[in-house]
Amino acid sequence: MRGLESNKTSLRHMVFTEIARFAYNDGTKEDFEQLPFKMLPSEHNKYRSNIFLERAILGERLRTTMGMVYRPASQGGPLSDGIENADTNEHYYTPPLINVIKFACNSCPEKRVMVTNGCQGCLEHPCIEVCPKNAISMVKGKSVIDEEKCIKCGKCVGACPYSAIIKQERPCTLACGAGAIKSDEFGRATIDQSKCVSCGQCLVSCPFGAIVDKSQIYQCIKAINNGEKIYVALAPAFVGQFGTDKDNLKVRGLFKRLGFRDVREVSIGADMCTVAEARDYLDEVPDKLDFMATSCCPAWAAFAKKNFPEFTPNISMALTPMVLTARMIKKRHPGCKVAFVGPCAAKKLEAMRRSIRSDVDFVLTFEEVAGMMEAKGVTIDDITEAEYLPFDSGSGDGCGFAISGGVAEAVANRIHQIDPDKEVKIVKAEGLVECKKMLAMAKAGKYNGYLLEGMGCPGGCVGGAGVIKAPQVTSKLVEKEIKTKADQKPIDSKYMFMLENLEEREELMNKDFSKNADEWEEKTFS
């Protein structure tokens, strides 16, 4: 369950914390080799069948968190093998981003229907009556399923008045809307990287913590230690992640305590994206395109292009809020680096693209930042009133990008501002299973003239793989935060000089203001 403190989330937090501490303290290869023993000092097992297996799995978690290549159990060598490649402040991920630690996998069955001890052996036995394959019979007064005949349709599950028949599915497979997870020859989960879009939902769904993603915690902290000026581009889903919703003004001071130079909120880039997508829709639908789809979720966009390549032109060409915010920061502060901090695993994949690497240097999740906080010994309560600083923030519509439906609503609002008589029909989908259904309907011609919003994670960005709080809780906090924004629409924002006209916006985004910082400050950050 998302937002629940468990053995799995505790282990993840411990790994992020120790890698952050290792980076802040400029740890050596020898220090790295000792981390599994430092973290699990006992001779007795706590989570697995024995302490040696626990440390071996923990070692691979540490390696992937360093951004190093995952090693199967058949590959020997020191834990620190390849650490030289990760020991840099400019390291990007080596694909694949999402990995299965095979010797941590429970080899869960992909799908099965089971009769539990709750079976009462009733007279009616509706399970037998509804089974289309005659796979169920009564044996010694209890229902028994013939596995060879069973097609896992689940009709018996719904028919049993005692809920004594259950349908089990492998959690990671069930969570993967891309259909990328199968079983290897030993029944262990394996990821088809040609289908995977790095949404990370398998990662958060595996109860055994066998699926991990790579991180840039180490590289980002190395850059901080080396004196780099790193600005945080903070995703709108941050509200409440590091404390309560009343702690939002503390977050800027919190990041400064961690070594970052300053913070800009990505809702600014979301406003830019809103204007660009609204213009795309007005220019192209329905004359050039049957419909237009939003572009800000990289998992959704990658999924759509892989599974419905004919719709690639229908996905807006607008740059994502992350990239637009990063470009704005770098124009204002030449020579700086940008760390995107948000809920999303797929943003790590987006930042790997060669066209974006120069814009976004690091991608960190809220979970990973929480590890940095503990390593640094900083809590949200430590931030003093003198450090309370408001964000340079975008509009309420920009803030709404964090929740399902928020992107389409913002774009539609902007379209209505430009053309009040324009009817904008919207359909949205959250989670890749629903996204696939939406695209199938579009293929059937059901959504001609529509604006389609796709979100790879249930609930939208607030349901991303790197969140700390439960998505339902964060959604409510975001909705509350939206109402606090002084500017509700991009047109009302102090950034409107960058948004009102696309040509003007492009000109300003490419203009070098470094020689006249006062001009930029006055227009952008005053």
C-alpha positions in Angstrom: 0.0 0.0 0.0 1.4 3.4 -1.0 2.3 5.7 1.8 2.5 2.8 4.3 5.7 2.5 6.3 6.8 -1.1 5.9 10.0 -3.3 5.8 10.3 -2.6 2.1 10.0 1.2 2.4 12.3 1.2 5.4 14.9 -0.7 3.4 14.6 1.7 0.5 15.0 4.6 2.8 18.0 3.0 4.5 19.7 2.5 1.2 19.1 6.0 0.0 20.3 7.4 3.3 23.6 5.4 3.3 24.5 6.2 -0.2 23.8 9.9 0.5 25.9 9.7 3.7 28.7 7.9 1.7 28.6 10.7 -0.9 28.5 13.6 1.7 31.5 12.0 3.5 33.5 11.3 0.4 33.6 7.6 1.1 36.2 5.2 -0.3 35.9 1.9 -2.1 36.7 0.2 1.2 33.9 2.1 2.9 31.5 1.0 0.1 32.5 -2.7 0.6 31.5 -2.4 4.3 28.1 -0.9 3.8 26.1 -4.1 3.8 27.8 -5.1 7.1 27.2 -1.6 8.5 23.5 -1.7 7.6 22.9 -5.3 8.6 25.4 -5.9 11.4 23.7 -8.9 13.0 24.6 -12.5 12.4 20.9 -13.3 12.3 18.5 -12.8 9.4 15.8 -10.2 9.7 14.0 -10.2 6.3 15.1 -13.3 4.3 16.0 -16.9 4.9 19.6 -16.1 6.0 21.8 -13.0 6.6 24.1 -13.8 3.7 21.2 -13.6 1.2 20.0 -10.4 2.8 23.5 -8.8 2.4 23.8 -10.0 -1.2 20.5 -8.4 -2.1 21.3 -5.3 -0.2 24.6 -5.1 -2.0 22.8 -5.0 -5.4 20.4 -2.4 -4.1 23.4 -0.2 -3.1 25.0 -0.7 -6.5 21.9 0.3 -8.5 21.4 3.3 -6.2 24.9 4.3 -7.1 23.9 4.1 -10.8 26.1 1.0 -11.3 25.2 -2.0 -13.4 23.1 -4.7 -11.8 25.0 -8.0 -11.5 23.3 -11.5 -11.5 24.1 -14.1 -8.8 26.3 -15.9 -11.3 28.7 -12.9 -11.6 31.3 -12.6 -8.9 33.6 -9.8 -7.8 33.8 -7.1 -5.2 30.8 -5.1 -4.5 32.6 -2.0 -5.7 33.3 -3.3 -9.1 32.7 -0.5 -11.6 32.5 2.2 -9.0 34.9 4.3 -10.9 32.3 4.8 -13.6 29.8 6.1 -11.1 32.3 8.2 -9.1 31.7 11.4 -11.1 29.3 14.3 -10.8 28.2 14.0 -14.4 27.1 10.4 -14.5 23.9 9.5 -16.4 22.1 6.2 -16.1 23.3 3.1 -17.8 20.2 1.4 -19.3 18.2 -0.3 -18.1 16.8 2.0 -15.5 14.5 -0.5 -13.8 16.1 -3.8 -12.8 14.9 -7.1 -11.2 17.2 -8.5 -8.6 16.6 -12.1 -9.6 17.7 -13.7 -6.4 15.4 -11.5 -4.4 12.3 -12.5 -6.6 9.8 -14.8 -5.0 8.9 -16.4 -8.4 5.3 -15.6 -7.8 2.9 -17.4 -10.1 1.7 -15.1 -12.9 -2.0 -15.9 -12.4 -3.9 -18.6 -10.5 -7.4 -19.3 -9.1 -7.4 -21.0 -5.7 -10.0 -22.5 -3.4 -9.3 -21.4 0.2 -10.2 -23.0 3.5 -13.2 -20.8 3.6 -15.1 -23.2 1.2 -18.2 -24.5 3.0 -19.0 -27.3 0.5 -22.5 -25.8 0.0 -25.4 -27.6 -1.7 -25.7 -25.0 -4.4 -22.0 -25.0 -5.4 -22.4 -22.1 -7.9 -18.7 -22.3 -8.6 -19.3 -25.6 -10.5 -22.3 -24.3 -12.3 -20.6 -21.2 -13.7 -17.3 -22.8 -14.7 -17.2 -22.8 -18.6 -14.5 -25.6 -18.7 -15.9 -28.0 -16.0 -12.7 -27.5 -14.1 -14.3 -27.6 -10.6 -15.5 -30.6 -8.8 -16.5 -31.5 -5.2 -13.9 -33.7 -3.4 -14.6 -34.7 0.2 -17.1 -31.9 0.5 -14.9 -29.1 -0.8 -14.5 -27.5 -4.2 -11.3 -28.5 -6.1 -10.0 -26.8 -9.2 -8.3 -28.8 -12.0 -5.4 -26.6 -12.9 -5.0 -28.2 -16.4 -8.6 -27.3 -17.3 -8.8 -23.9 -15.5 -8.5 -20.9 -17.9 -8.3 -18.4 -15.0 -11.5 -16.6 -16.1 -12.5 -15.9 -12.5 -16.2 -16.6 -12.9 -16.1 -18.9 -9.9 -14.5 -16.1 -7.8 -17.5 -13.9 -8.3 -20.0 -16.7 -7.9 -18.9 -18.0 -4.5 -21.2 -16.7 -1.8 -18.5 -17.1 0.9 -15.7 -15.4 -1.1 -13.8 -18.6 -0.6 -12.2 -18.7 -4.1 -9.6 -16.1 -4.9 -7.7 -15.1 -8.0 -4.0 -14.4 -7.4 -1.9 -12.4 -9.8 1.8 -11.5 -9.6 1.7 -7.9 -8.2 4.4 -6.5 -10.5 2.7 -8.0 -13.6 -0.7 -6.7 -12.5 0.8 -3.2 -12.0 2.6 -3.1 -15.4 0.2 -1.6 -17.9 2.8 -1.9 -20.6 2.8 -5.7 -20.4 6.6 -5.7 -20.0 6.9 -8.2 -17.2 7.1 -12.0 -17.9 8.6 -15.0 -16.2 12.1 -16.5 -16.9 12.8 -20.2 -17.0 12.8 -20.3 -13.2 9.6 -18.4 -12.8 11.2 -15.2 -11.7 10.1 -11.9 -13.0 11.9 -10.5 -16.0 11.4 -7.2 -17.8 11.1 -6.9 -21.5 13.0 -3.6 -21.9 11.5 -3.1 -25.4 8.1 -2.6 -23.8 9.1 -1.0 -20.5 8.5 2.8 -20.2 10.1 3.1 -16.7 7.0 4.2 -14.9 8.2 2.3 -11.9 4.8 0.9 -10.9 6.2 -2.6 -10.8 8.9 -1.3 -8.4 6.4 0.0 -5.8 4.1 -3.0 -6.3 6.6 -5.8 -5.6 6.1 -6.9 -1.9 9.5 -8.5 -1.8 11.4 -5.3 -2.9 13.0 -7.3 -5.7 12.7 -4.5 -8.3 14.9 -1.5 -8.1 15.7 1.6 -10.1 18.9 3.5 -10.5 19.6 6.8 -8.9 21.8 9.9 -9.1 22.0 10.7 -5.4 25.7 10.0 -5.3 26.5 12.0 -8.4 24.4 15.0 -7.3 26.0 15.2 -3.9 29.4 14.8 -5.4 28.6 17.9 -7.5 27.5 19.7 -4.4 30.7 18.7 -2.6 32.7 20.0 -5.6 31.2 23.4 -5.3 28.8 23.2 -8.3 25.9 25.7 -8.2 22.9 23.3 -8.3 19.3 24.7 -8.5 16.3 22.5 -7.7 13.4 22.4 -10.2 10.7 21.2 -7.8 7.7 19.3 -9.1 4.2 20.6 -7.9 3.5 17.2 -6.2 6.0 18.2 -3.5 3.3 19.5 -1.1 3.2 17.5 2.1 6.0 15.1 1.0 8.5 16.2 3.6 6.1 17.3 6.3 2.6 18.6 6.4 1.0 21.0 4.0 1.8 23.8 6.5 5.5 23.2 5.9 5.6 24.2 2.3 7.4 27.5 3.0 10.1 25.5 4.8 11.0 23.4 1.7 13.2 26.1 0.1 15.3 26.4 3.3 15.4 22.6 3.5 17.0 22.3 0.1 19.5 25.0 0.9 20.5 23.0 4.0 21.2 20.0 1.8 23.6 22.1 -0.3 21.5 23.3 -3.2 21.8 26.9 -4.3 18.0 27.7 -4.6 14.7 26.3 -5.7 12.3 27.1 -8.6 8.9 25.5 -8.8 8.1 23.5 -12.0 4.6 25.0 -12.1 6.3 27.8 -13.9 7.3 25.4 -16.7 3.8 23.9 -16.5 2.4 27.3 -17.4 4.7 27.5 -20.4 3.7 24.0 -21.4 0.0 24.9 -21.1 0.3 27.8 -23.5 2.3 25.7 -26.0 -0.2 22.8 -26.0 -3.1 25.1 -26.2 -1.6 26.7 -29.3 -0.8 23.3 -30.8 -4.4 22.2 -30.3 -5.9 25.3 -31.9 -3.5 25.1 -34.8 -3.8 21.4 -35.6 -7.2 20.0 -34.4 -9.2 19.0 -36.3 -7.8 20.4 -39.6 -4.4 18.6 -39.4 -5.0 16.0 -36.6 -8.1 14.1 -35.5 -7.1 14.7 -31.9 -4.2 16.0 -29.7 -2.6 14.3 -26.7 -0.7 15.9 -23.9 3.0 15.4 -23.7 4.2 16.1 -20.2 4.2 12.5 -18.8 7.2 10.7 -20.3 5.9 7.2 -19.5 2.6 7.9 -21.2 4.2 9.5 -24.2 6.7 6.6 -24.6 3.9 4.0 -24.1 1.7 5.7 -26.8 4.5 5.9 -29.3 5.5 2.2 -28.7 2.0 0.8 -28.9 0.3 3.1 -31.2 3.1 4.5 -33.4 0.6 5.9 -35.9 -0.4 8.4 -33.2 3.1 9.8 -32.7 2.2 13.1 -34.6 -0.9 13.5 -32.3 1.2 13.9 -29.2 2.0 17.5 -28.6 5.5 18.6 -29.4 5.6 21.0 -26.4 8.6 20.6 -24.2 7.8 19.2 -20.7 7.5 21.4 -17.6 10.7 19.9 -16.3 12.7 20.9 -19.4 11.1 24.4 -19.7 11.8 25.2 -16.1 15.4 23.9 -16.3 16.1 26.0 -19.4 14.7 29.1 -17.7 17.0 28.5 -14.7 20.1 28.0 -16.9 19.4 31.2 -18.8 19.3 33.1 -15.6 22.3 31.4 -14.1 24.8 30.4 -16.8 27.1 27.6 -15.7 24.8 26.2 -13.1 23.4 22.7 -12.9 19.7 21.7 -12.5 18.3 18.9 -10.3 14.7 18.0 -11.0 13.1 16.8 -7.8 9.8 15.0 -8.2 7.7 11.9 -7.9 8.6 10.3 -11.2 10.9 7.4 -12.2 10.3 8.0 -15.9 11.7 11.5 -15.6 15.1 9.8 -15.1 14.6 8.2 -18.5 13.6 11.5 -20.1 16.7 13.3 -18.7 18.9 10.6 -20.4 17.9 11.8 -23.9 20.7 13.6 -25.6 18.5 16.5 -26.5 17.8 17.1 -22.8 21.0 16.2 -21.0 22.3 19.8 -21.3 19.1 21.1 -19.6 18.6 18.6 -16.7 21.7 17.3 -15.0 20.1 15.3 -12.2 16.8 13.7 -11.5 15.9 12.8 -7.9 12.7 11.5 -6.4 11.1 12.6 -3.1 12.2 9.3 -1.6 15.8 9.9 -2.5 15.7 13.5 -1.1 14.4 12.0 2.2 17.5 9.9 2.3 19.6 13.0 1.8 17.8 14.7 4.6 18.5 11.9 7.1 22.1 11.6 5.9 22.6 15.3 6.5 20.7 15.2 9.8 18.1 17.7 8.7 14.4 17.6 9.3 11.6 19.9 8.1 11.2 21.0 11.7 14.8 22.3 11.8 14.0 25.1 9.4 13.7 28.4 11.2 11.3 31.1 10.5 14.1 33.2 9.0 14.5 30.5 6.3 10.8 30.7 5.3 10.9 31.8 1.7 8.2 31.9 -0.9 8.7 30.0 -4.1 9.0 31.6 -7.5 5.8 29.9 -8.5 3.5 29.5 -11.5 -0.3 29.6 -11.5 -2.9 27.4 -9.9 -3.4 25.7 -13.3 0.3 24.9 -13.4 0.2 23.5 -9.9 -2.6 21.2 -11.1 -0.4 19.3 -13.5 0.4 17.1 -10.5 -3.0 15.4 -10.4 -5.0 13.5 -13.0 -7.0 15.8 -15.2 -5.0 18.8 -14.3 -3.0 19.1 -17.5 -6.1 18.8 -19.8 -8.0 21.3 -17.6 -5.2 23.9 -17.8 -4.9 23.5 -21.6 -8.7 23.8 -22.1 -8.8 26.9 -19.8 -6.1 28.5 -21.9 -7.9 27.6 -25.2 -11.1 29.2 -23.9 -9.2 32.4 -23.0 -8.0 32.6 -26.6 -11.3 31.4 -28.2 -14.2 31.6 -25.8 -16.5 29.9 -28.3 -14.2 26.9 -28.9 -15.6 23.6 -27.6 -12.9 21.4 -26.1 -13.9 17.9 -25.4 -11.6 16.1 -22.9 -10.9 12.5 -22.0 -8.3 11.5 -19.5 -6.7 8.2 -18.4 -4.5 7.4 -15.4 -2.4 4.3 -15.4 -1.2 2.6 -18.5 -4.0 0.1 -18.6 -6.5 2.9 -18.9 -4.3 4.8 -21.3 -4.3 1.8 -23.6 -8.1 1.7 -23.6 -8.2 5.4 -24.3 -5.9 5.0 -27.3 -7.9 2.1 -28.6 -11.0 4.2 -28.5 -9.2 7.0 -30.3 -8.1 4.5 -33.0 -11.7 3.5 -33.4 -12.5 7.2 -34.2 -14.4 7.8 -30.9 -12.3 10.8 -29.8 -12.0 12.9 -33.0 -11.6 16.6 -32.0 -10.8 15.7 -28.4 -7.9 16.6 -26.1 -6.5 13.5 -24.6 -4.6 13.5 -21.3 -2.5 10.4 -20.5 -0.8 9.8 -17.1 1.4 6.7 -16.6 0.6 6.5 -12.9 -2.7 6.1 -11.1 -3.8 9.5 -9.8 -1.3 11.3 -12.0 2.1 12.5 -10.9 1.1 12.2 -7.2 1.1 8.4 -7.8 4.6 8.3 -9.1 7.1 5.6 -8.0 9.2 8.1 -5.9 6.5 9.6 -3.7 6.5 9.3 0.1 2.9 10.1 0.9 -0.2 8.1 -0.3 -1.4 9.5 -3.7 -4.9 10.1 -2.4 -3.5 12.3 0.4 -1.2 14.2 -1.9 -4.0 14.8 -4.4 -6.1 16.6 -1.7 -3.1 18.6 -0.6 -2.4 19.7 -4.2 -6.0 20.7 -4.6 -5.7 22.8 -1.5 -2.4 24.3 -2.7 -4.0 25.3 -6.0 -6.4 27.6 -4.2 -3.6 29.4 -2.4 -2.0 30.6 -5.7 -2.2 34.3 -6.2 -2.5 33.7 -10.0 -5.0 31.0 -11.0 -4.3 31.0 -14.8 -1.1 31.4 -16.8 -2.5 34.6 -18.3 -2.6 36.1 -14.8 1.0 35.1 -14.0 3.9 37.5 -13.7 5.5 35.2 -16.2 3.0 36.2 -18.8 5.5 38.1 -20.7 7.1 34.7 -21.5 3.7 33.0 -22.1 1.4 35.3 -24.0 2.9 34.8 -27.5 4.6 31.6 -28.5 7.0 33.4 -30.9 7.9 35.9 -28.1 8.3 33.0 -25.7 10.7 31.2 -28.0 12.7 34.4 -28.5 12.9 35.0 -24.8 13.8 31.4 -24.0 16.7 31.7 -26.4 17.8 35.1 -25.4 20.9 35.4 -23.2 20.1 37.6 -20.2 23.3 36.9 -18.4 24.8 40.3 -19.4 21.8 42.1 -17.9 20.7 40.1 -14.9 18.7 43.0 -13.6 16.4 42.9 -16.6 15.8 39.2 -16.1 15.3 39.5 -12.3 12.9 42.3 -12.8 10.8 40.4 -15.3 11.0 36.9 -13.9 11.9 36.8 -10.2 10.8 40.1 -8.8 
